[in-house]
Amino acid sequence: MSQAALKAPAKRKRAAPLQVKLTPELKALVEHAAALEGRNVTDFVLASVADAAKQAIESHGTIVLSARDSAVFADAFVNPKPVNDWLRETVRMYREATGT
């Protein structure tokens, strides 16, 4: 038998605990939903939380513009207005506030 085969299996990364308190009604609802999907409650909750987290992140990372707003954005990008004193002052204040 090789040395690699004799080594102990790699330890699994410990899961970080997350505790929640549910009303009895919500707990029963989650248990019922998990049973309908043939999962245990932990697997059902983990999958549901992961899906909700991904959806929340995706919805905050996407900007949906109307056709009019898209045209205004494209025009501003292609034909930018010259820098004015107001913009210079805004940039100065931002840099002062953030230390950049």
Biopython code that builds the backbone (N, CA, C, O; Angstrom):
import numpy as np
from Bio.PDB.StructureBuilder import StructureBuilder

atoms = [
    (1, "MET", "N", (0.851, -1.176, 0.000)),
    (1, "MET", "CA", (0.000, 0.000, 0.000)),
    (1, "MET", "C", (0.891, 1.232, 0.000)),
    (1, "MET", "O", (1.904, 1.258, 0.699)),
    (2, "SER", "N", (0.530, 2.258, -0.776)),
    (2, "SER", "CA", (1.365, 3.455, -0.871)),
    (2, "SER", "C", (1.235, 4.302, 0.382)),
    (2, "SER", "O", (0.303, 4.153, 1.173)),
    (3, "GLN", "N", (2.215, 5.208, 0.537)),
    (3, "GLN", "CA", (2.199, 6.121, 1.685)),
    (3, "GLN", "C", (0.961, 7.017, 1.652)),
    (3, "GLN", "O", (0.374, 7.311, 2.694)),
    (4, "ALA", "N", (0.567, 7.449, 0.453)),
    (4, "ALA", "CA", (-0.605, 8.313, 0.339)),
    (4, "ALA", "C", (-1.866, 7.602, 0.827)),
    (4, "ALA", "O", (-2.732, 8.220, 1.446)),
    (5, "ALA", "N", (-1.966, 6.311, 0.548)),
    (5, "ALA", "CA", (-3.147, 5.557, 0.959)),
    (5, "ALA", "C", (-3.180, 5.359, 2.463)),
    (5, "ALA", "O", (-4.253, 5.200, 3.044)),
    (6, "LEU", "N", (-2.012, 5.367, 3.100)),
    (6, "LEU", "CA", (-1.956, 5.158, 4.547)),
    (6, "LEU", "C", (-2.265, 6.424, 5.347)),
    (6, "LEU", "O", (-2.582, 6.345, 6.534)),
    (7, "LYS", "N", (-2.175, 7.586, 4.705)),
    (7, "LYS", "CA", (-2.433, 8.841, 5.410)),
    (7, "LYS", "C", (-3.891, 8.912, 5.840)),
    (7, "LYS", "O", (-4.784, 8.368, 5.189)),
    (8, "ALA", "N", (-4.096, 9.586, 6.934)),
    (8, "ALA", "CA", (-5.469, 9.785, 7.408)),
    (8, "ALA", "C", (-6.205, 10.679, 6.416)),
    (8, "ALA", "O", (-5.593, 11.543, 5.789)),
    (9, "PRO", "N", (-7.497, 10.482, 6.270)),
    (9, "PRO", "CA", (-8.243, 11.339, 5.343)),
    (9, "PRO", "C", (-8.163, 12.796, 5.790)),
    (9, "PRO", "O", (-8.089, 13.096, 6.982)),
    (10, "ALA", "N", (-8.179, 13.679, 4.821)),
    (10, "ALA", "CA", (-8.113, 15.110, 5.123)),
    (10, "ALA", "C", (-9.306, 15.501, 5.990)),
    (10, "ALA", "O", (-10.428, 15.042, 5.777)),
    (11, "LYS", "N", (-9.039, 16.351, 6.958)),
    (11, "LYS", "CA", (-10.130, 16.807, 7.819)),
    (11, "LYS", "C", (-11.043, 17.739, 7.039)),
    (11, "LYS", "O", (-10.592, 18.578, 6.260)),
    (12, "ARG", "N", (-12.314, 17.569, 7.266)),
    (12, "ARG", "CA", (-13.275, 18.457, 6.628)),
    (12, "ARG", "C", (-13.251, 19.803, 7.326)),
    (12, "ARG", "O", (-13.038, 19.895, 8.535)),
    (13, "LYS", "N", (-13.470, 20.820, 6.555)),
    (13, "LYS", "CA", (-13.523, 22.164, 7.106)),
    (13, "LYS", "C", (-14.737, 22.272, 8.017)),
    (13, "LYS", "O", (-15.845, 21.889, 7.639)),
    (14, "ARG", "N", (-14.522, 22.791, 9.210)),
    (14, "ARG", "CA", (-15.641, 22.925, 10.148)),
    (14, "ARG", "C", (-16.624, 23.957, 9.649)),
    (14, "ARG", "O", (-16.247, 25.003, 9.121)),
    (15, "ALA", "N", (-17.866, 23.647, 9.824)),
    (15, "ALA", "CA", (-18.922, 24.568, 9.421)),
    (15, "ALA", "C", (-19.111, 25.622, 10.499)),
    (15, "ALA", "O", (-19.008, 25.332, 11.691)),
    (16, "ALA", "N", (-19.385, 26.831, 10.077)),
    (16, "ALA", "CA", (-19.662, 27.914, 11.014)),
    (16, "ALA", "C", (-21.125, 27.811, 11.450)),
    (16, "ALA", "O", (-22.012, 27.681, 10.607)),
    (17, "PRO", "N", (-21.378, 27.868, 12.739)),
    (17, "PRO", "CA", (-22.764, 27.729, 13.196)),
    (17, "PRO", "C", (-23.599, 28.970, 12.885)),
    (17, "PRO", "O", (-23.095, 30.092, 12.851)),
    (18, "LEU", "N", (-24.858, 28.737, 12.665)),
    (18, "LEU", "CA", (-25.830, 29.808, 12.474)),
    (18, "LEU", "C", (-27.084, 29.376, 13.210)),
    (18, "LEU", "O", (-27.693, 28.360, 12.876)),
    (19, "GLN", "N", (-27.460, 30.137, 14.193)),
    (19, "GLN", "CA", (-28.635, 29.769, 14.976)),
    (19, "GLN", "C", (-29.758, 30.756, 14.712)),
    (19, "GLN", "O", (-29.542, 31.966, 14.640)),
    (20, "VAL", "N", (-30.941, 30.225, 14.573)),
    (20, "VAL", "CA", (-32.123, 31.063, 14.375)),
    (20, "VAL", "C", (-33.240, 30.558, 15.275)),
    (20, "VAL", "O", (-33.294, 29.378, 15.621)),
    (21, "LYS", "N", (-34.101, 31.443, 15.636)),
    (21, "LYS", "CA", (-35.281, 31.069, 16.412)),
    (21, "LYS", "C", (-36.492, 31.262, 15.512)),
    (21, "LYS", "O", (-36.680, 32.325, 14.920)),
    (22, "LEU", "N", (-37.297, 30.237, 15.420)),
    (22, "LEU", "CA", (-38.487, 30.261, 14.573)),
    (22, "LEU", "C", (-39.733, 30.153, 15.431)),
    (22, "LEU", "O", (-39.728, 29.547, 16.502)),
    (23, "THR", "N", (-40.781, 30.749, 14.938)),
    (23, "THR", "CA", (-42.069, 30.527, 15.594)),
    (23, "THR", "C", (-42.455, 29.072, 15.322)),
    (23, "THR", "O", (-41.990, 28.487, 14.344)),
    (24, "PRO", "N", (-43.283, 28.493, 16.155)),
    (24, "PRO", "CA", (-43.718, 27.112, 15.895)),
    (24, "PRO", "C", (-44.375, 26.955, 14.520)),
    (24, "PRO", "O", (-44.223, 25.925, 13.864)),
    (25, "GLU", "N", (-45.099, 27.980, 14.097)),
    (25, "GLU", "CA", (-45.763, 27.917, 12.798)),
    (25, "GLU", "C", (-44.757, 27.886, 11.652)),
    (25, "GLU", "O", (-44.910, 27.110, 10.709)),
    (26, "LEU", "N", (-43.720, 28.734, 11.735)),
    (26, "LEU", "CA", (-42.711, 28.770, 10.686)),
    (26, "LEU", "C", (-41.886, 27.482, 10.677)),
    (26, "LEU", "O", (-41.526, 26.976, 9.614)),
    (27, "LYS", "N", (-41.594, 26.963, 11.856)),
    (27, "LYS", "CA", (-40.847, 25.701, 11.937)),
    (27, "LYS", "C", (-41.634, 24.577, 11.275)),
    (27, "LYS", "O", (-41.074, 23.778, 10.524)),
    (28, "ALA", "N", (-42.926, 24.519, 11.552)),
    (28, "ALA", "CA", (-43.774, 23.486, 10.942)),
    (28, "ALA", "C", (-43.821, 23.654, 9.422)),
    (28, "ALA", "O", (-43.806, 22.669, 8.683)),
    (29, "LEU", "N", (-43.877, 24.891, 8.966)),
    (29, "LEU", "CA", (-43.892, 25.163, 7.533)),
    (29, "LEU", "C", (-42.600, 24.693, 6.867)),
    (29, "LEU", "O", (-42.635, 24.066, 5.809)),
    (30, "VAL", "N", (-41.466, 24.998, 7.486)),
    (30, "VAL", "CA", (-40.164, 24.587, 6.948)),
    (30, "VAL", "C", (-40.054, 23.064, 6.951)),
    (30, "VAL", "O", (-39.594, 22.472, 5.975)),
    (31, "GLU", "N", (-40.473, 22.434, 8.038)),
    (31, "GLU", "CA", (-40.422, 20.966, 8.116)),
    (31, "GLU", "C", (-41.295, 20.329, 7.032)),
    (31, "GLU", "O", (-40.911, 19.337, 6.413)),
    (32, "HIS", "N", (-42.460, 20.910, 6.817)),
    (32, "HIS", "CA", (-43.371, 20.384, 5.798)),
    (32, "HIS", "C", (-42.755, 20.538, 4.404)),
    (32, "HIS", "O", (-42.787, 19.604, 3.603)),
    (33, "ALA", "N", (-42.201, 21.704, 4.120)),
    (33, "ALA", "CA", (-41.579, 21.944, 2.811)),
    (33, "ALA", "C", (-40.395, 21.006, 2.592)),
    (33, "ALA", "O", (-40.227, 20.459, 1.502)),
    (34, "ALA", "N", (-39.580, 20.820, 3.619)),
    (34, "ALA", "CA", (-38.427, 19.917, 3.506)),
    (34, "ALA", "C", (-38.890, 18.495, 3.223)),
    (34, "ALA", "O", (-38.312, 17.807, 2.381)),
    (35, "ALA", "N", (-39.920, 18.059, 3.916)),
    (35, "ALA", "CA", (-40.441, 16.711, 3.716)),
    (35, "ALA", "C", (-40.979, 16.535, 2.291)),
    (35, "ALA", "O", (-40.781, 15.486, 1.679)),
    (36, "LEU", "N", (-41.650, 17.544, 1.773)),
    (36, "LEU", "CA", (-42.180, 17.468, 0.413)),
    (36, "LEU", "C", (-41.067, 17.324, -0.619)),
    (36, "LEU", "O", (-41.256, 16.695, -1.661)),
    (37, "GLU", "N", (-39.909, 17.907, -0.326)),
    (37, "GLU", "CA", (-38.776, 17.810, -1.248)),
    (37, "GLU", "C", (-37.877, 16.623, -0.935)),
    (37, "GLU", "O", (-36.871, 16.414, -1.613)),
    (38, "GLY", "N", (-38.225, 15.849, 0.076)),
    (38, "GLY", "CA", (-37.436, 14.680, 0.421)),
    (38, "GLY", "C", (-36.081, 15.017, 1.020)),
    (38, "GLY", "O", (-35.119, 14.268, 0.855)),
    (39, "ARG", "N", (-36.007, 16.136, 1.710)),
    (39, "ARG", "CA", (-34.762, 16.576, 2.336)),
    (39, "ARG", "C", (-34.952, 16.662, 3.836)),
    (39, "ARG", "O", (-36.074, 16.731, 4.337)),
    (40, "ASN", "N", (-33.827, 16.656, 4.548)),
    (40, "ASN", "CA", (-33.945, 16.962, 5.966)),
    (40, "ASN", "C", (-33.999, 18.486, 6.110)),
    (40, "ASN", "O", (-33.696, 19.213, 5.164)),
    (41, "VAL", "N", (-34.377, 18.953, 7.266)),
    (41, "VAL", "CA", (-34.574, 20.386, 7.483)),
    (41, "VAL", "C", (-33.274, 21.158, 7.256)),
    (41, "VAL", "O", (-33.293, 22.230, 6.651)),
    (42, "THR", "N", (-32.153, 20.628, 7.730)),
    (42, "THR", "CA", (-30.882, 21.332, 7.566)),
    (42, "THR", "C", (-30.551, 21.522, 6.091)),
    (42, "THR", "O", (-30.204, 22.626, 5.673)),
    (43, "ASP", "N", (-30.656, 20.462, 5.301)),
    (43, "ASP", "CA", (-30.367, 20.579, 3.873)),
    (43, "ASP", "C", (-31.317, 21.547, 3.184)),
    (43, "ASP", "O", (-30.904, 22.338, 2.335)),
    (44, "PHE", "N", (-32.591, 21.479, 3.553)),
    (44, "PHE", "CA", (-33.575, 22.382, 2.954)),
    (44, "PHE", "C", (-33.255, 23.835, 3.293)),
    (44, "PHE", "O", (-33.274, 24.699, 2.416)),
    (45, "VAL", "N", (-32.962, 24.103, 4.558)),
    (45, "VAL", "CA", (-32.665, 25.474, 4.987)),
    (45, "VAL", "C", (-31.383, 25.979, 4.333)),
    (45, "VAL", "O", (-31.341, 27.114, 3.859)),
    (46, "LEU", "N", (-30.329, 25.145, 4.298)),
    (46, "LEU", "CA", (-29.078, 25.573, 3.676)),
    (46, "LEU", "C", (-29.273, 25.907, 2.203)),
    (46, "LEU", "O", (-28.777, 26.930, 1.730)),
    (47, "ALA", "N", (-29.982, 25.065, 1.481)),
    (47, "ALA", "CA", (-30.218, 25.325, 0.059)),
    (47, "ALA", "C", (-31.051, 26.594, -0.127)),
    (47, "ALA", "O", (-30.776, 27.402, -1.014)),
    (48, "SER", "N", (-32.070, 26.760, 0.716)),
    (48, "SER", "CA", (-32.933, 27.935, 0.601)),
    (48, "SER", "C", (-32.181, 29.217, 0.911)),
    (48, "SER", "O", (-32.344, 30.223, 0.219)),
    (49, "VAL", "N", (-31.360, 29.182, 1.948)),
    (49, "VAL", "CA", (-30.582, 30.367, 2.324)),
    (49, "VAL", "C", (-29.565, 30.699, 1.233)),
    (49, "VAL", "O", (-29.386, 31.867, 0.889)),
    (50, "ALA", "N", (-28.901, 29.680, 0.689)),
    (50, "ALA", "CA", (-27.922, 29.921, -0.372)),
    (50, "ALA", "C", (-28.595, 30.533, -1.594)),
    (50, "ALA", "O", (-28.071, 31.477, -2.185)),
    (51, "ASP", "N", (-29.756, 29.997, -1.978)),
    (51, "ASP", "CA", (-30.489, 30.545, -3.128)),
    (51, "ASP", "C", (-30.898, 31.995, -2.881)),
    (51, "ASP", "O", (-30.745, 32.843, -3.761)),
    (52, "ALA", "N", (-31.413, 32.279, -1.693)),
    (52, "ALA", "CA", (-31.842, 33.642, -1.371)),
    (52, "ALA", "C", (-30.656, 34.601, -1.353)),
    (52, "ALA", "O", (-30.767, 35.732, -1.828)),
    (53, "ALA", "N", (-29.526, 34.161, -0.810)),
    (53, "ALA", "CA", (-28.335, 35.014, -0.755)),
    (53, "ALA", "C", (-27.830, 35.323, -2.161)),
    (53, "ALA", "O", (-27.503, 36.469, -2.467)),
    (54, "LYS", "N", (-27.766, 34.310, -3.008)),
    (54, "LYS", "CA", (-27.308, 34.521, -4.388)),
    (54, "LYS", "C", (-28.228, 35.484, -5.122)),
    (54, "LYS", "O", (-27.771, 36.363, -5.852)),
    (55, "GLN", "N", (-29.531, 35.309, -4.920)),
    (55, "GLN", "CA", (-30.502, 36.180, -5.587)),
    (55, "GLN", "C", (-30.367, 37.622, -5.096)),
    (55, "GLN", "O", (-30.442, 38.554, -5.897)),
    (56, "ALA", "N", (-30.171, 37.814, -3.797)),
    (56, "ALA", "CA", (-30.019, 39.165, -3.250)),
    (56, "ALA", "C", (-28.761, 39.834, -3.799)),
    (56, "ALA", "O", (-28.785, 41.009, -4.166)),
    (57, "ILE", "N", (-27.675, 39.089, -3.853)),
    (57, "ILE", "CA", (-26.423, 39.640, -4.371)),
    (57, "ILE", "C", (-26.568, 39.980, -5.846)),
    (57, "ILE", "O", (-26.128, 41.039, -6.293)),
    (58, "GLU", "N", (-27.185, 39.081, -6.598)),
    (58, "GLU", "CA", (-27.371, 39.326, -8.029)),
    (58, "GLU", "C", (-28.256, 40.541, -8.278)),
    (58, "GLU", "O", (-27.967, 41.347, -9.163)),
    (59, "SER", "N", (-29.324, 40.678, -7.511)),
    (59, "SER", "CA", (-30.240, 41.795, -7.742)),
    (59, "SER", "C", (-29.599, 43.137, -7.387)),
    (59, "SER", "O", (-29.976, 44.170, -7.941)),
    (60, "HIS", "N", (-28.643, 43.128, -6.476)),
    (60, "HIS", "CA", (-27.962, 44.375, -6.130)),
    (60, "HIS", "C", (-26.783, 44.655, -7.051)),
    (60, "HIS", "O", (-26.251, 45.765, -7.054)),
    (61, "GLY", "N", (-26.373, 43.672, -7.826)),
    (61, "GLY", "CA", (-25.244, 43.852, -8.727)),
    (61, "GLY", "C", (-25.658, 44.156, -10.146)),
    (61, "GLY", "O", (-24.807, 44.326, -11.020)),
    (62, "THR", "N", (-26.946, 44.226, -10.387)),
    (62, "THR", "CA", (-27.455, 44.458, -11.732)),
    (62, "THR", "C", (-28.290, 45.725, -11.742)),
    (62, "THR", "O", (-29.142, 45.933, -10.879)),
    (63, "ILE", "N", (-28.035, 46.557, -12.721)),
    (63, "ILE", "CA", (-28.830, 47.768, -12.898)),
    (63, "ILE", "C", (-29.632, 47.600, -14.181)),
    (63, "ILE", "O", (-29.075, 47.313, -15.240)),
    (64, "VAL", "N", (-30.922, 47.779, -14.077)),
    (64, "VAL", "CA", (-31.787, 47.669, -15.242)),
    (64, "VAL", "C", (-32.243, 49.077, -15.615)),
    (64, "VAL", "O", (-32.853, 49.786, -14.814)),
    (65, "LEU", "N", (-31.934, 49.459, -16.844)),
    (65, "LEU", "CA", (-32.296, 50.795, -17.319)),
    (65, "LEU", "C", (-33.424, 50.710, -18.339)),
    (65, "LEU", "O", (-33.540, 49.737, -19.084)),
    (66, "SER", "N", (-34.242, 51.738, -18.354)),
    (66, "SER", "CA", (-35.256, 51.839, -19.404)),
    (66, "SER", "C", (-34.533, 52.175, -20.716)),
    (66, "SER", "O", (-33.344, 52.495, -20.715)),
    (67, "ALA", "N", (-35.251, 52.100, -21.807)),
    (67, "ALA", "CA", (-34.655, 52.442, -23.101)),
    (67, "ALA", "C", (-34.177, 53.894, -23.107)),
    (67, "ALA", "O", (-33.112, 54.200, -23.643)),
    (68, "ARG", "N", (-34.967, 54.782, -22.511)),
    (68, "ARG", "CA", (-34.591, 56.193, -22.452)),
    (68, "ARG", "C", (-33.326, 56.375, -21.622)),
    (68, "ARG", "O", (-32.398, 57.072, -22.033)),
    (69, "ASP", "N", (-33.296, 55.737, -20.437)),
    (69, "ASP", "CA", (-32.122, 55.857, -19.574)),
    (69, "ASP", "C", (-30.877, 55.265, -20.229)),
    (69, "ASP", "O", (-29.780, 55.801, -20.069)),
    (70, "SER", "N", (-31.035, 54.173, -20.959)),
    (70, "SER", "CA", (-29.905, 53.575, -21.676)),
    (70, "SER", "C", (-29.351, 54.540, -22.706)),
    (70, "SER", "O", (-28.136, 54.676, -22.851)),
    (71, "ALA", "N", (-30.248, 55.211, -23.424)),
    (71, "ALA", "CA", (-29.815, 56.174, -24.441)),
    (71, "ALA", "C", (-29.090, 57.359, -23.795)),
    (71, "ALA", "O", (-28.072, 57.820, -24.311)),
    (72, "VAL", "N", (-29.608, 57.846, -22.680)),
    (72, "VAL", "CA", (-28.966, 58.966, -21.974)),
    (72, "VAL", "C", (-27.581, 58.555, -21.483)),
    (72, "VAL", "O", (-26.624, 59.317, -21.615)),
    (73, "PHE", "N", (-27.472, 57.357, -20.919)),
    (73, "PHE", "CA", (-26.187, 56.860, -20.433)),
    (73, "PHE", "C", (-25.189, 56.731, -21.583)),
    (73, "PHE", "O", (-24.049, 57.182, -21.475)),
    (74, "ALA", "N", (-25.618, 56.120, -22.672)),
    (74, "ALA", "CA", (-24.733, 55.926, -23.826)),
    (74, "ALA", "C", (-24.275, 57.271, -24.377)),
    (74, "ALA", "O", (-23.104, 57.434, -24.722)),
    (75, "ASP", "N", (-25.182, 58.227, -24.461)),
    (75, "ASP", "CA", (-24.812, 59.553, -24.969)),
    (75, "ASP", "C", (-23.808, 60.236, -24.045)),
    (75, "ASP", "O", (-22.851, 60.850, -24.517)),
    (76, "ALA", "N", (-24.017, 60.133, -22.744)),
    (76, "ALA", "CA", (-23.082, 60.741, -21.796)),
    (76, "ALA", "C", (-21.717, 60.066, -21.869)),
    (76, "ALA", "O", (-20.692, 60.719, -21.674)),
    (77, "PHE", "N", (-21.695, 58.791, -22.141)),
    (77, "PHE", "CA", (-20.431, 58.063, -22.253)),
    (77, "PHE", "C", (-19.692, 58.448, -23.533)),
    (77, "PHE", "O", (-18.477, 58.644, -23.523)),
    (78, "VAL", "N", (-20.435, 58.555, -24.629)),
    (78, "VAL", "CA", (-19.822, 58.868, -25.923)),
    (78, "VAL", "C", (-19.492, 60.355, -26.045)),
    (78, "VAL", "O", (-18.483, 60.727, -26.644)),
    (79, "ASN", "N", (-20.342, 61.193, -25.477)),
    (79, "ASN", "CA", (-20.157, 62.646, -25.571)),
    (79, "ASN", "C", (-20.111, 63.268, -24.176)),
    (79, "ASN", "O", (-21.039, 63.979, -23.790)),
    (80, "PRO", "N", (-19.043, 63.010, -23.416)),
    (80, "PRO", "CA", (-19.007, 63.538, -22.042)),
    (80, "PRO", "C", (-18.950, 65.064, -22.019)),
    (80, "PRO", "O", (-18.362, 65.700, -22.893)),
    (81, "LYS", "N", (-19.573, 65.618, -21.003)),
    (81, "LYS", "CA", (-19.517, 67.067, -20.826)),
    (81, "LYS", "C", (-18.160, 67.433, -20.248)),
    (81, "LYS", "O", (-17.546, 66.626, -19.551)),
    (82, "PRO", "N", (-17.690, 68.627, -20.527)),
    (82, "PRO", "CA", (-16.388, 69.020, -19.979)),
    (82, "PRO", "C", (-16.446, 69.145, -18.458)),
    (82, "PRO", "O", (-17.495, 69.435, -17.883)),
    (83, "VAL", "N", (-15.304, 68.920, -17.825)),
    (83, "VAL", "CA", (-15.217, 69.038, -16.367)),
    (83, "VAL", "C", (-15.449, 70.495, -15.992)),
    (83, "VAL", "O", (-14.865, 71.406, -16.578)),
    (84, "ASN", "N", (-16.324, 70.697, -14.988)),
    (84, "ASN", "CA", (-16.595, 72.060, -14.534)),
    (84, "ASN", "C", (-16.166, 72.222, -13.075)),
    (84, "ASN", "O", (-15.709, 71.268, -12.446)),
    (85, "ASP", "N", (-16.314, 73.425, -12.550)),
    (85, "ASP", "CA", (-15.877, 73.703, -11.180)),
    (85, "ASP", "C", (-16.630, 72.857, -10.157)),
    (85, "ASP", "O", (-16.043, 72.421, -9.167)),
    (86, "TRP", "N", (-17.914, 72.622, -10.384)),
    (86, "TRP", "CA", (-18.706, 71.826, -9.451)),
    (86, "TRP", "C", (-18.139, 70.419, -9.353)),
    (86, "TRP", "O", (-18.001, 69.880, -8.255)),
    (87, "LEU", "N", (-17.805, 69.811, -10.508)),
    (87, "LEU", "CA", (-17.251, 68.459, -10.504)),
    (87, "LEU", "C", (-15.876, 68.430, -9.839)),
    (87, "LEU", "O", (-15.573, 67.516, -9.071)),
    (88, "ARG", "N", (-15.053, 69.424, -10.132)),
    (88, "ARG", "CA", (-13.730, 69.491, -9.491)),
    (88, "ARG", "C", (-13.871, 69.565, -7.970)),
    (88, "ARG", "O", (-13.145, 68.891, -7.239)),
    (89, "GLU", "N", (-14.793, 70.373, -7.509)),
    (89, "GLU", "CA", (-15.002, 70.526, -6.066)),
    (89, "GLU", "C", (-15.535, 69.237, -5.452)),
    (89, "GLU", "O", (-15.139, 68.864, -4.348)),
    (90, "THR", "N", (-16.423, 68.563, -6.153)),
    (90, "THR", "CA", (-16.961, 67.297, -5.668)),
    (90, "THR", "C", (-15.853, 66.257, -5.544)),
    (90, "THR", "O", (-15.786, 65.545, -4.541)),
    (91, "VAL", "N", (-14.999, 66.160, -6.529)),
    (91, "VAL", "CA", (-13.876, 65.220, -6.491)),
    (91, "VAL", "C", (-12.931, 65.581, -5.350)),
    (91, "VAL", "O", (-12.445, 64.699, -4.643)),
    (92, "ARG", "N", (-12.673, 66.863, -5.171)),
    (92, "ARG", "CA", (-11.786, 67.299, -4.084)),
    (92, "ARG", "C", (-12.356, 66.907, -2.731)),
    (92, "ARG", "O", (-11.632, 66.400, -1.874)),
    (93, "MET", "N", (-13.645, 67.138, -2.533)),
    (93, "MET", "CA", (-14.283, 66.796, -1.258)),
    (93, "MET", "C", (-14.279, 65.278, -1.035)),
    (93, "MET", "O", (-14.067, 64.815, 0.086)),
    (94, "TYR", "N", (-14.510, 64.517, -2.090)),
    (94, "TYR", "CA", (-14.484, 63.058, -1.979)),
    (94, "TYR", "C", (-13.096, 62.585, -1.564)),
    (94, "TYR", "O", (-12.954, 61.770, -0.652)),
    (95, "ARG", "N", (-12.084, 63.099, -2.235)),
    (95, "ARG", "CA", (-10.724, 62.689, -1.910)),
    (95, "ARG", "C", (-10.341, 63.089, -0.485)),
    (95, "ARG", "O", (-9.654, 62.343, 0.213)),
    (96, "GLU", "N", (-10.781, 64.245, -0.071)),
    (96, "GLU", "CA", (-10.502, 64.708, 1.296)),
    (96, "GLU", "C", (-11.203, 63.805, 2.315)),
    (96, "GLU", "O", (-10.627, 63.466, 3.349)),
    (97, "ALA", "N", (-12.433, 63.424, 2.022)),
    (97, "ALA", "CA", (-13.207, 62.601, 2.943)),
    (97, "ALA", "C", (-12.684, 61.165, 3.019)),
    (97, "ALA", "O", (-12.737, 60.536, 4.075)),
    (98, "THR", "N", (-12.179, 60.652, 1.894)),
    (98, "THR", "CA", (-11.749, 59.255, 1.863)),
    (98, "THR", "C", (-10.241, 59.089, 2.007)),
    (98, "THR", "O", (-9.747, 57.975, 2.181)),
    (99, "GLY", "N", (-9.515, 60.195, 1.934)),
    (99, "GLY", "CA", (-8.051, 60.106, 2.070)),
    (99, "GLY", "C", (-7.377, 59.545, 0.841)),
    (99, "GLY", "O", (-6.265, 59.025, 0.926)),
    (100, "THR", "N", (-8.033, 59.642, -0.304)),
    (100, "THR", "CA", (-7.409, 59.126, -1.546)),
    (100, "THR", "C", (-6.859, 60.240, -2.390)),
    (100, "THR", "O", (-6.305, 59.988, -3.460)),
]
sb = StructureBuilder()
sb.init_structure("model")
sb.init_model(0)
sb.init_chain("A")
sb.init_seg("    ")
for serial, (resi, resn, name, xyz) in enumerate(atoms, 1):
    if name == "N":
        sb.init_residue(resn, " ", resi, " ")
    sb.init_atom(name, np.array(xyz, "f"), 0.0, 1.0, " ", f" {name:<3s}", serial, name[0])
structure = sb.get_structure()
